[in-house]
């Protein structure tokens, strides 16, 4: 009886380990490459701007790569994690600038940019992400 319990325990432990290894290493998405940039509003660094990349042409991505700007306006794009990068390709770039939590005036529109830069169909900026690190030119939203 004791031997069969140990055998079942070993099998269960082995299956648990295999399951954990598979779930941690599954990366079914396309290869991604580092993408960095800077966003300015009227020439000044803007913190908290969400920068999203939208594929142009054939849509093959499950979600849009995106990043959020830091206090100095810099951002890194992420696809599967916050800063892993984006798949190589052509993208339209959109921007949404939400106020910090708790600072929203009910009379105001939530996007501090008033939606002017949030539509990929009318995006002013188009970028190419290369199969390697990509440093984007600064975006100055006026």
N, C-alpha and C positions, 0 to 999 in steps of 0.2 A: 504494500500500500504506500509506504513512504517513498519507494523508488518511483512509482507512477506519479506521485505528487511532485517530486523533484523534476521528473521528465516534463510534465505539463508546465511547471513553473519556468523551466528553461525555454520551452517553446514559446510561451507567452512573452517572456522577456525578450527573446530574439525577434518576435513579431513586432513588439513595441519599439524596439530599436530600429528595425527596418522601416517601420512607418514613420518614425521621427526623421530618419535620414532622408527618406524620399520627400517628405513634406518640406524639409528645410532646403533641399537642393533642387526643387522643381523650379525651373526657369524656362517656361515655354515661350516666352515673349521674344521679340526681335532683339538683336544686340543694340546696346545703347552706348552713347558717347558723351563725354562731359560737355556741357553747354553753360556758359557764364555770360553775364551781361550787367548792364546798369540801367536803371530807369530814373528819369528826372521829370519833374513837373515844373514847367516854367523856368527851366534851367537849374533847379535845386533838387538835390537827392530826395527821394520820396520813400518813406518806410511803409510797408504793409500793402504794396501794390501786387496783386496777383497777375502774373504774366503767364499766358497760356499759348501754346503752339497748336495750331489746327492744320492738319494735313491738307495740302492742295492736291488736286488731281484725284487719283484712286485712293479711297479711304481703306486702309488696312489695319489701323491701330484700334485697339479696344477702348482706349481712353486718350485724352489729350495730355501730353507732357506739360508740366507747369511748375512754377516756382513763385516765391513771395520775396519781395525786396526787403533788405535789412535797412537799418537806420541810414547807412551811407548810400542807399539806392542799389547796391549790388544784389544780384540774385544768381542762384544756380537752378537749373531746370532738372526736374525729376520725372521719371516715368513709372517705374515699379517701386522706387523708394523716393524719399524727399529730394535727393540730390544726385541720383545715379546718372542722369543725362537723358538724352532722347535718341530715338532711332534716326539714322541718317535719312535725309529727305528735304523736301520743300514744305514750308509752313507759312501760314498767315499768323500774325501775332496780335493777340488781344490783351487788353488791360482793364482790370476792375480794381478800384481803390475803395475798399470798405473802411468805415471809421472803426477805431478800436472798440471792442465790446463795451457796452454801457455808455457810449458817447453818441448814440444815434438819436437824432431829433425826429420825432414822428412826422413833422411837417416836411422834412427834407427827404430827398431820394437817397437810398442807402449808398449808391455808388457816388463817391465824391467827384468822379469824372463825368457824372450824369449820363452814362451810357455811350458817350461819344466814341469810345475805343473798344467796345465790347462785342461788336458784331464781326465774326470772321469773314462774312461775305463782302463787307465794305472796309476791311482792315487796310490801314495806310501802310503798314510795314509787312514785308515778306522777307523771310530769311531762309538760308540753306544751312542745314546741319550736316557737317562732313563726317566721314568715317574716321574720326579722330577728334581731339579736342577742338571745340569751336568757341571762339571769343566773339560775341556779338558787339556791334557798334552801339554806343549808348542811345537809348530811346528818349527823346525829349518830347513829352506830351504837353502841348500848348493849347 
